[in-house]
Each structure stands twice: as structure tokens, then as C-alpha cells.
């Protein structure tokens, strides 16, 4: 299995709550970004 932890995240568009779309890279341009993925069970 290949270790991709050092690979950059894809620069995909993200839709904000107000409807604006920004590239993911805009969020870590000025500071560190932590992405959290939640899955709803139930």
C-alpha cells in the first residue's frame, strides 16, 4: 500500500454556507488547515 500522507490535498472547489465557491487552497494560504470528515450514523 502506498503512503500518500505527504501528498498535497487536491485543490477542489468548496461551497460555503452562503453559496460562494472558493478553491480549497484559499483556506490554507495564510495558515494551517485541518480537514475533518464526519459521517452520520443512524
HUVENFEN-V858303 format. One record per residue. RES is the residue in three letters. SS is DSSP state (H for helix, E for strand, C for the rest). D_LAST is the distance of its C-alpha to the last C-alpha in Angstrom with 1 decimal. Layout:
RES:SS:D_LAST  RES:SS:D_LAST
This chain:
UNK:C:31.4  UNK:C:32.5  UNK:C:31.8  UNK:C:31.0  UNK:C:30.3  UNK:C:33.6  UNK:C:33.0  UNK:C:32.6  UNK:C:29.3  UNK:C:29.7  UNK:C:31.1  UNK:C:28.7  UNK:E:28.6  UNK:E:25.9  UNK:E:25.2  UNK:C:25.3  UNK:C:24.0  UNK:C:27.5  UNK:C:27.6  UNK:C:30.0  UNK:E:29.7  UNK:E:31.0  UNK:E:31.3  UNK:H:29.2  UNK:H:32.5  UNK:H:33.4  UNK:H:30.9  UNK:C:32.6  UNK:C:36.1  UNK:C:37.1  UNK:C:34.9  UNK:C:32.3  UNK:C:28.8  UNK:C:25.6  UNK:C:22.8  UNK:C:19.2  UNK:C:16.4  UNK:C:12.9  UNK:C:9.8  UNK:C:6.5  UNK:C:3.8  UNK:C:0.0
